[in-house]
Amino acid sequence: MNQNWHATLIRHLLLLITVCLIGGLISGYYGWSLALGLALYLGWTLKQLLRLHDWLRNHQPDEAPPDGYGLWGEVFDSIYHLQRRDQRVRGRLQAVIDRVQESTAALRDAVIMLDSDGNLEWWNRAAETLLGFKTPQDGGQQVTNLVRHPRFKEYFEAENYLEPLEIPSPINDRMRVQLHITRYGNNEHLMLVRDVTRIHQLEQMRKDFVANVSHELRTPLTVITGYLETLLDNVEDVNPRWSRALQQMSQQGSRMQTLLNDLLLLAKLEATDYPSDNQPVAVDALLNAIKSDAQALSGPRNQRISLEAAPGVHLKGSESELRSAFSNLVFNAVKYTQDEGHIRIRWWADEQGAHLSVQDSGMGIDAKHLPRLTERFYRVDSSRNSNTGGTGLGLAIVKHVLLRHRGRLEISSVLGHGSTFTCHFAPGQLVSNKA
């Protein structure tokens, strides 16, 4: 291409010089003839340049450049070839985009593209069915203006999308949808929404079954344990061979009552998203009371239990639920820490919110168990924890209490070197103490 340009330029110069020499030979004015030739060539060049400028400014998409000859003809031809190549590339890209849009339009799950500010850029047909988006009037709208559930607003603004969010559909309260947001590109958002109504109904059936069975078992279990206590109070009147059996039955009856109470508490926690008694809780005083109970539970084991609680850092929520969650963590530390071990309780606040950590010097937990610790009845050991008297529901209760108080649980542990359970609460859950 460069050689063609050079050859064309040389031909033009030779032609111009030849014409100027002939004109000078005829007129006898070689200088004026050369000046006139250069002026005419410059004028022609400016004219072609203006034609190119007008075409660049006014041309319609895919409109061919103007015709030309000589050097400018090659310029226009080069632009035309670039234009055709660009059209082919755009055609291939458009075909890919069309296929992607066709495939996503066929999905039963909603796919929504948001810009970095959360404004709608594109969505498929399922988004209209699940979320009620309208085409094209909702384009450019803020997604939190269309999905107005308060939990979604908190979820989107918190920018912590590791876990999906489940909420009722904006167009039908009886439909449950699960939203999962992923960031991509220049801090843009890709939101996937699926209908989980059937799964939610099955989960609700399971919860109702567990709650109803637990409630119905309380009465016969109370009767049985009551008679067992009566027999144990009069054990001297009972055949000595039955004494050990009665004691074991009474122990297991008490354990079953604890299990039923935990199941009923879990059912209550799962019934609503927010605690009913949402009041400022003096966490430092609450932890002092829990520490005293932990000392009593530890008894003669000589465990060192220390507490560092920042005064005046109050938490908005239910005191009874927070007591249940915090005491579960502290009592677990007592149960799983060896004699003369150390348990450290800390409560503090910073710019990220409020935090409670319970650190022990116990046996620790293998890393493979950590992701499942908050599951119901999940056990690290195979002994079903009969020695410690636990129900396997403690950490599940902690998880649900934290969810209701907009918190999360972080667990770190090294086998043989103890564990640390940390509760993190968002700044919005803090209450300033002006007393």
C-alpha positions as a printed Julia matrix, in Angstrom:
435×3 Matrix{Float64}:
   0.0     0.0     0.0
   2.83    2.43    0.85
   4.53    1.63   -2.47
   1.29    2.41   -4.35
   0.97    5.73   -2.54
   4.58    6.62   -3.29
   4.24    5.67   -6.96
   1.02    7.66   -7.29
   2.59   10.69   -5.62
   5.67   10.51   -7.86
   3.47   10.25  -10.95
   1.46   13.29   -9.84
   4.61   15.33   -9.26
   6.13   14.31  -12.56
   2.9    15.13  -14.35
   2.66   18.54  -12.62
   6.29   19.41  -13.44
   5.84   18.31  -17.06
   2.69   20.42  -17.51
   4.38   23.44  -15.88
   7.44   23.08  -18.14
   5.27   22.9   -21.24
   3.3    25.93  -20.08
   6.57   27.79  -19.37
   7.96   26.79  -22.78
   4.87   28.17  -24.5
   4.55   31.36  -22.43
   8.18   31.91  -21.68
   7.38   32.34  -17.94
   8.59   29.21  -16.24
   8.27   30.56  -12.66
   4.69   31.82  -13.11
   3.76   28.62  -14.89
   5.12   26.52  -11.98
   3.36   28.73   -9.39
   0.06   28.5   -11.27
   0.39   24.72  -11.55
   1.1    24.35   -7.83
  -1.83   26.65   -6.98
  -4.2    24.61   -9.15
  -2.95   21.35   -7.61
  -3.31   22.76   -4.09
  -6.85   23.97   -4.88
  -7.8    20.54   -6.21
  -6.33   18.93   -3.08
  -8.26   21.28   -0.8
 -11.44   20.51   -2.72
 -10.97   16.79   -2.19
 -10.22   17.42    1.47
 -13.45   19.42    1.82
 -15.39   16.59    0.13
 -13.95   14.17    2.69
 -14.76   16.53    5.54
 -18.38   16.97    4.37
 -18.8    13.22    4.01
 -17.4    12.52    7.49
 -19.7    15.14    9.01
 -22.92   14.36    7.16
 -22.74   10.76    5.97
 -25.4     8.25    6.99
 -24.45    4.84    8.46
 -23.0     2.55    5.8
 -23.02    5.37    3.18
 -20.08    4.92    0.78
 -17.42    7.67    0.6
 -17.39    9.98   -2.49
 -15.77    8.93   -5.72
 -12.32   10.2    -6.59
  -9.3     9.55   -8.75
  -5.61    9.64   -8.36
  -4.2     9.87   -4.86
  -7.53   10.9    -3.36
  -9.24    8.06   -5.18
  -6.99    5.64   -3.33
  -7.78    7.42   -0.04
 -11.52    7.08   -0.68
 -11.09    3.45   -1.73
  -9.16    2.67    1.45
 -11.91    4.25    3.55
 -14.5     2.22    1.64
 -12.65   -1.05    2.29
 -12.32   -0.2     5.99
 -16.02    0.61    6.06
 -16.95   -2.73    4.49
 -14.66   -4.61    6.9
 -16.21   -2.78    9.85
 -19.69   -3.68    8.6
 -18.74   -7.35    8.43
 -17.31   -7.27   11.98
 -20.4    -5.46   13.27
 -22.6    -7.97   11.5
 -20.83  -10.87   13.21
 -21.01   -9.14   16.59
 -24.7    -8.34   16.1
 -25.35  -11.97   15.21
 -23.66  -13.05   18.47
 -25.66  -10.47   20.45
 -28.9   -11.61   18.79
 -28.2   -15.24   19.66
 -27.36  -14.36   23.27
 -30.55  -12.32   23.57
 -32.61  -15.09   21.98
 -31.14  -17.7    24.33
 -31.62  -15.55   27.45
 -35.15  -14.67   26.32
 -35.92  -18.39   26.32
 -34.75  -18.79   29.93
 -37.34  -19.2    32.66
 -35.0   -17.32   34.99
 -34.76  -13.55   34.74
 -31.52  -11.96   33.55
 -31.11   -8.23   34.25
 -28.15   -6.02   33.35
 -27.56   -2.95   35.52
 -25.0    -0.18   35.21
 -22.65    0.8    38.02
 -25.37    2.99   39.6
 -28.0     0.25   39.55
 -29.98    1.58   36.56
 -31.66   -0.89   34.22
 -29.85   -1.43   30.91
 -31.38   -4.66   29.59
 -33.56   -7.53   30.76
 -35.19  -10.63   29.26
 -38.88  -11.55   29.13
 -38.73  -13.55   32.36
 -37.93  -10.34   34.26
 -41.28   -8.98   33.19
 -43.02  -12.12   34.5
 -41.14  -12.39   37.8
 -40.54   -8.73   38.67
 -43.07   -6.84   36.56
 -40.57   -4.82   34.51
 -42.14   -3.02   31.53
 -40.49   -2.56   28.15
 -39.36    0.06   27.18
 -40.56    2.56   29.77
 -38.55    1.04   32.65
 -35.24    1.39   30.81
 -32.79    3.56   32.76
 -34.85    3.3    35.96
 -33.17    2.64   39.31
 -33.75   -1.03   40.18
 -34.55   -0.19   43.82
 -37.42    1.99   42.57
 -38.99   -1.03   40.87
 -38.16   -3.71   43.47
 -39.22   -1.86   46.6
 -38.82   -4.57   49.23
 -36.75   -3.14   52.14
 -34.56   -6.24   52.32
 -33.63   -5.88   48.65
 -32.69   -2.23   49.16
 -30.43   -3.21   52.07
 -28.98   -6.12   50.07
 -28.22   -3.99   47.01
 -26.73   -1.06   48.92
 -24.62   -3.3    51.2
 -22.79   -4.59   48.07
 -22.17   -7.97   49.7
 -23.47  -10.43   47.13
 -21.88  -13.66   48.35
 -25.26  -15.08   49.33
 -28.51  -14.83   47.32
 -31.56  -12.99   48.63
 -35.07  -14.45   48.79
 -38.05  -12.07   48.83
 -41.69  -12.0    47.67
 -42.19  -10.99   44.04
 -43.1    -7.28   43.58
 -46.13   -8.3    41.47
 -47.39  -11.25   43.55
 -46.87  -11.7    47.29
 -47.59  -15.43   46.96
 -44.63  -15.87   44.61
 -41.14  -16.12   46.09
 -38.1   -15.14   44.02
 -34.4   -15.6    44.69
 -32.02  -12.88   43.5
 -28.3   -13.26   42.97
 -26.13  -10.31   41.88
 -22.72  -10.6    40.24
 -20.41   -7.73   39.37
 -18.65   -7.57   36.02
 -16.94   -5.11   33.68
 -16.7    -1.55   34.96
 -18.49   -2.22   38.28
 -21.68   -3.14   36.44
 -24.18   -5.65   37.83
 -25.69   -8.82   36.44
 -28.78   -9.88   38.41
 -30.24  -13.38   38.09
 -33.75  -14.01   39.43
 -35.46  -17.38   39.73
 -38.85  -18.54   40.94
 -38.42  -20.53   44.16
 -42.08  -20.56   45.18
 -42.28  -24.36   45.16
 -39.08  -24.74   47.18
 -40.32  -22.1    49.63
 -43.63  -23.93   50.04
 -41.86  -27.21   50.73
 -39.57  -25.51   53.23
 -42.58  -23.89   54.89
 -44.28  -27.3    55.11
 -41.18  -28.71   56.78
 -41.05  -25.83   59.24
 -44.74  -26.17   60.06
 -44.38  -29.92   60.52
 -41.42  -29.55   62.87
 -43.14  -26.78   64.83
 -46.42  -28.69   65.14
 -44.78  -31.96   66.12
 -42.55  -30.2    68.63
 -45.54  -28.44   70.14
 -47.63  -31.63   70.32
 -44.78  -33.58   71.94
 -44.4   -31.09   74.79
 -47.52  -32.22   76.67
 -46.84  -36.0    76.74
 -43.17  -35.35   77.44
 -44.07  -33.09   80.37
 -46.3   -35.84   81.79
 -43.59  -38.48   81.38
 -40.85  -36.38   82.96
 -43.22  -35.38   85.77
 -43.87  -38.98   86.7
 -40.17  -39.79   86.41
 -39.35  -36.96   88.84
 -41.99  -38.27   91.24
 -40.51  -41.77   91.09
 -37.0   -40.43   91.62
 -38.16  -38.4    94.62
 -39.44  -41.63   96.12
 -36.65  -43.85   94.83
 -36.36  -45.64   98.18
 -39.82  -47.1    97.58
 -38.82  -48.4    94.15
 -37.04  -51.64   93.39
 -33.29  -50.78   93.47
 -32.83  -52.42   90.07
 -34.94  -49.63   88.52
 -33.01  -46.74   90.07
 -30.38  -46.43   87.32
 -32.98  -46.83   84.58
 -35.14  -44.09   86.1
 -32.17  -41.72   86.31
 -31.23  -42.32   82.65
 -34.83  -41.86   81.51
 -35.06  -38.61   83.47
 -31.79  -37.38   81.94
 -32.88  -38.2    78.39
 -36.31  -36.68   79.04
 -34.68  -33.41   80.08
 -32.51  -33.53   76.97
 -35.56  -34.07   74.78
 -37.31  -31.12   76.41
 -34.3   -28.95   75.61
 -34.39  -30.2    72.01
 -38.09  -29.37   71.67
 -37.54  -25.91   73.14
 -34.76  -25.26   70.62
 -36.92  -26.5    67.73
 -39.78  -24.24   68.79
 -37.4   -21.3    69.13
 -36.07  -21.95   65.61
 -39.62  -22.09   64.26
 -40.37  -18.75   65.92
 -37.2   -17.17   64.51
 -37.98  -18.38   60.99
 -41.56  -17.1    61.08
 -40.61  -13.44   60.55
 -37.68  -11.44   59.19
 -37.47   -8.88   61.99
 -37.69   -9.21   65.81
 -40.98   -7.97   67.23
 -39.42   -6.15   70.2
 -36.92   -3.94   68.39
 -35.45   -1.94   71.29
 -31.96   -0.73   72.26
 -30.11   -3.51   74.08
 -27.25   -2.78   76.5
 -24.93   -5.5    75.24
 -22.25   -4.91   77.89
 -24.72   -5.64   80.71
 -26.09   -8.61   78.81
 -22.61  -10.09   78.36
 -21.82   -9.6    82.05
 -24.87  -11.69   82.94
 -23.91  -14.36   80.38
 -20.36  -14.42   81.76
 -21.71  -15.11   85.27
 -23.81  -17.99   83.91
 -20.77  -19.33   82.05
 -18.7   -19.25   85.26
 -21.42  -21.27   86.98
 -21.52  -23.74   84.07
 -17.74  -24.1    84.17
 -17.87  -24.94   87.9
 -14.73  -26.59   89.24
 -12.97  -26.79   85.85
 -10.93  -23.64   86.61
 -11.48  -22.08   83.2
 -10.47  -18.42   82.83
 -13.29  -16.42   81.29
 -12.45  -12.8    80.47
 -14.78  -10.1    79.16
 -13.94   -6.84   77.36
 -17.16   -4.99   76.55
 -17.21   -1.42   75.28
 -19.73    0.52   77.42
 -22.44    2.51   75.7
 -22.43    0.44   72.49
 -26.08   -0.53   72.3
 -27.6    -2.77   69.68
 -31.08   -2.41   68.2
 -33.02   -5.66   68.47
 -34.57   -8.24   70.77
 -32.76   -8.76   74.06
 -34.14  -12.29   74.51
 -33.0   -13.36   71.03
 -29.56  -11.78   71.41
 -29.2   -13.42   74.83
 -30.01  -16.79   73.26
 -27.45  -16.32   70.46
 -24.64  -14.9    72.59
 -25.11  -17.45   75.39
 -25.02  -20.28   72.84
 -21.59  -19.13   71.66
 -20.22  -18.61   75.18
 -21.64  -21.86   76.6
 -20.28  -23.81   73.6
 -16.85  -22.35   74.34
 -17.15  -23.54   77.95
 -18.25  -27.04   76.9
 -15.52  -27.55   74.32
 -12.61  -25.96   76.19
 -10.41  -28.15   78.34
 -10.03  -27.66   82.1
  -8.01  -24.54   83.01
  -8.44  -23.29   79.45
  -9.01  -19.64   78.51
 -12.16  -18.12   77.01
 -12.06  -14.5    75.84
 -15.23  -12.49   75.12
 -14.95   -9.12   73.33
 -17.58   -6.54   72.32
 -16.51   -3.46   70.38
 -17.57   -1.07   67.63
 -15.75    0.58   64.72
 -16.58    2.17   61.36
 -17.74   -1.22   60.01
 -20.31   -1.66   62.8
 -20.37   -3.65   66.04
 -18.64   -6.96   66.7
 -18.77   -9.75   69.29
 -16.03  -12.36   69.37
 -15.86  -15.48   71.53
 -12.4   -17.02   71.46
 -11.47  -20.26   73.21
  -8.36  -22.38   73.61
 -10.22  -25.66   73.1
  -9.8   -28.56   70.73
 -10.52  -26.59   67.57
 -12.44  -27.68   64.48
 -11.18  -29.15   61.23
 -11.55  -26.71   58.33
 -13.74  -29.13   56.34
 -16.49  -28.82   58.97
 -16.63  -25.0    59.14
 -19.02  -24.36   56.2
 -21.64  -26.7    57.7
 -21.48  -25.79   61.37
 -24.66  -23.71   61.28
 -26.74  -26.52   59.75
 -29.34  -28.14   61.99
 -28.14  -31.22   63.85
 -24.75  -31.11   62.12
 -22.1   -32.7    64.34
 -18.35  -32.5    64.03
 -17.94  -35.77   65.92
 -19.89  -39.0    65.51
 -20.83  -39.34   69.17
 -23.89  -37.08   68.8
 -22.41  -34.91   71.54
 -24.01  -36.86   74.37
 -21.32  -35.84   76.83
 -21.94  -32.12   76.46
 -25.71  -32.38   76.34
 -26.11  -30.25   73.22
 -28.95  -30.5    70.73
 -27.06  -29.66   67.55
 -29.27  -26.6    67.04
 -27.28  -23.95   68.91
 -25.37  -22.51   65.96
 -28.46  -22.72   63.74
 -30.24  -20.53   66.31
 -27.27  -18.14   66.35
 -27.38  -17.89   62.54
 -31.1   -17.08   62.44
 -30.89  -14.54   65.26
 -28.07  -12.76   63.43
 -30.03  -12.77   60.17
 -32.98  -11.13   61.94
 -30.6    -8.49   63.36
 -28.83   -7.86   60.02
 -25.68   -9.58   61.2
 -23.48  -12.43   60.08
 -21.38  -15.1    61.77
 -17.7   -15.61   60.98
 -15.98  -18.79   62.2
 -12.24  -19.39   62.28
 -10.57  -22.38   63.89
  -7.33  -24.33   63.9
  -7.47  -27.96   64.95
  -5.82  -28.3    68.34
  -5.48  -24.53   68.85
  -9.0   -23.33   69.61
 -11.74  -21.48   67.74
 -13.07  -17.94   67.34
 -16.72  -17.15   66.62
 -17.32  -13.54   65.6
 -20.68  -11.82   65.11
 -20.63   -8.76   62.84
 -23.48   -6.22   62.93
 -24.01   -3.46   60.38
 -23.63    0.19   61.51
 -27.37    0.66   61.06
 -28.03   -1.71   63.97
 -26.13    0.46   66.44
 -27.93    2.83   68.8
 -26.08    5.83   70.23
 -26.29    6.05   74.01
 -27.07    9.64   75.0
 -27.71    8.9    78.64
